[in-house]
Amino acid sequence: PLILILIIAAWAGDRLGFWNLPFVGSVGNEPVKMLIIGEPSRDLRAILDEDRDLVRYVVRDAHSLAVSPRQQLEQYQIVMLDQSRQADKTVSRVLGDAIQEWVKSGGKFVVVKDSGIYRAGASDVIGWRATFGDIMPVECNYEKDYVATCTRPIRISGKIFRQDFKHPIMEGIEIAPAEPDAVLFLETFNVAPVGNQVAYIQNVTTPSYYAGVVEKTWFGIGRVIYFNYDPGATKGIFENTLKYLTGR
């Protein structure tokens, strides 16, 4: 009973404006507010524009969040970091710390490919642990030639396979594309999953496998989902992700 009272009080306080809790999602059929840091692909924008019943999004640059980032993040229920199309893949220490705190208090964070692998102004830092601490569901390791895996893109013809058969993100989807002769032309990275691997990528020309979609949760409410490819390439998987994060 005490837990139920606390949940009701938290929800009521958020609705009345006494505080802003990022884990409080849509009410009824209201779309949630989503912040995209970086530059989403054309395919990803098309999906988001079509699914405005689920989310209403704005796109901003990481540098614009330098002042009071935690307060700015609290205005959104979902934050996506997609710098994969940009040359600048840096995140400031202040923003990285704010995102960690926001996730651990219930925020929903989506990271695409090699976004956020550098810390602004620190040339000796590389990888997500340096920018986001322990919240990321994948790790960037060094290969034998001392090149970090998150800095070496791999272009393949492949398919995406469901691995977690109970996860809502892959509901109704076993293989993408579903057509036997169809493949996806993807840019991916040989990163190491440390969270729950929801889906994996298989190269159809070589016996190579890569992480596809990986998730890590915090206290049952904060979630970090990593896409090791442009999520705009798989409309069904990304729409399931939006529904999952918005509680639909």
N, C-alpha and C positions, 0 to 999 in steps of 0.2 A: 504493500500500500504506500509506503514512504517513497519508493522509486516512482510509482505512478504519479504521486503528488508532485514530485520534483519535475517530471517530464511535462506535466500539464502546466506547471508554473513557468518552466522555461519557454514553452510554446506561447503561452499567453503574454509573457513579457516581450517576446520577439514581435508578436502581432501588434502589441500596443506601443511599440517603439522604445521601450525602456532599455533594450539592448538588442544587438544584432548577432544572431547565432548562425554561422554558415551552414550547419547541418540541417537547419529547418528549410525544407524544400518547398515545392509548389503547394499551394492550398487549392484543393479542388482541381480545376483545369487551368489554373493560372500558369503561364510560362515562367520559368526561373530566369534569373539574370546570370549571364555568362560573360566572363572577361577573357579575351584572347590576347595574349602577349606575344607579339611577333607578327607573322605574315602567313595566314592560312592559304592553302592552295585553292585554285579555282574550283576544283571538284569538291573540296571540303566546304567552301563558302556556299556552293549550290545546295548541298545537303542542309546546311544550317538555315539558309533562306527558305527552304521548303518546309522545314520543321519549326516554324515560328510558334506553333502551338505548344512546343516543348520548351524552347529556350529563346530568349532575346539577347543577342550578343553585341558587344562592342569590341573593337580592335585597337590596341594601344601598344606603344613601344616600351620596352623594359626601362629605358631611361626616364620615362614620364612617371614612373612609380618610385622615384628616388626619395620623395618627401612623404613621410608618414605612410609607408606602404601597408602596414597592418590595417590602419583605418580605411585605406582604399580597398583592400581585399575584402573587408567585411561587408562591402556593399554587394557582393556577388556570392552565389551558391556554388558556381563552378568556375574554375580558372583553368584555361588551357595555355600551355607554353609551347608555341610552335615557331621556332626560329630556324627550322630546317632549310628554308629557302633564302635565308639571310646570311651574309658573310659574318656579321656580328652575332656570336652565340654566347655573349657574356650576360651574367647576372651579378648585380652588386651584392656585397655581403649583407647589406641591410635588407634588400629584397629577399634574398635566400633565407635569411633568418625569419623574416616575417611569414614567408610561405610555410616554413616548417611549423611555426606556432599555429598558423591558421589551419593547416591540415590536422594537427594533433588536437585541435579544438572542434573538429568536425567538418572541415572544408573538403571539397572534392576537386582534386588536382589531376589534370591530364597532361602528359609530356609526350612530344612527338620526336622520334629519332634522336638526333644529336643536339637537341635544344638544351641550352643552359649548362654546357659542359665546361665553360670557362668562368672565372670570377673576374669581374671588371677591375683593371688596374693591377692584377696579380699574375705576372707571366709565369710563375712557378706552380700555378694551380691548374689542374685539369681533372675532369671527372665530376660526377654528380655528388659524391660524398663530400667534396670540398664546398659545393654550393648549397646542397640541400640536406646535408647530414645523413641520417639513417632512414629517411622517409621513402627513398626511391626503391622500386622493386627490381631494379637491374643495376649491375655494376660495370664500370669501364676498367678493363684490365690491360696490361701491357703484353704484347706479343713478343716473339723471340728477337725481332729486330728493334725492340724498344719503342714501337709505335703503339699508342693507345688505341684500343679497339673502337672506341666511340669517335675517333677521328678518321677512320678508314672506311669510307662507304663501299658497299658491295652491291653491284647491280646484277640482278638475277631475273630469270623467268621462273616463276614459282606459283605455288598454291598455298592457301592458308587452311590448316586443319584444326578442328576442335580438339582440345586436350582435356579441359575440365567440362565433363558432360553435364554437370549440374549448374553451371554458371549461366545467369540470365543473358550475358553478353553474346553467347553463342547459341541462344535458344532458337531452334529451327534451322540452324546452320551447321552442317557437318564439314563441308568443303567450300572454299571460295576461290575461284568461281565454281558454280555447281555443274556447269557443262563439262563433259569429259575432256573435250579437246581444247578448252579455253584455259589460258594462263594469265597471270598478272605480271607486268613488267615493273619490278620493284627496286627501290634503293633501300638497303637495310644495313645493319651493323652486327658484328659478331660479339654482342654484349652478353654478359652472364646473368641469367635470371636468379634473383634471390627471394622473389615473392611467389605468388601463385600464378603459374603459367596457364593462362586461359586458352591460348591458341599458339600454334607454332607455324613457322614458314618452312616449306620444303622446296628446295631447288629441283626443278624437273629435269635438268640436264646433268646434274652431278649429285652424288649422295650426300648433300649438305643440308643441315637443318639449322634454323635460327629461331630465337625467341620472336614471337609474333605480338601477342597482347599479354601483358603481365600486370598483376595487381598486388598492392599491399594495403592492408587496412590498419587503422589505428583506433583502438578502443571501440571497435564495432561501428563507428560513425564516420571517421575520417578515411578518405580513400585516395590512393594514388594509382592511376592507370597509365601504363606506358605502352605506346604504339611504336613498334620497330619498323614502321612503314607509314606512308601517308594514309591516314584513316579515310580520306576521301576516295580511296581506291575500292573500298568495301562499304557500300552504302548500308547494307543490312546490318553489318557488325557495328558500324558507328551509330546507327539509329537505335540499336539495342543498348548501346553504351549510354546514349542520352536518356533513354527510358529508365535504365538502371540507376543512373545518378540522380534523376529527378523523382524517383520513386513511383513511376508510372507502371 
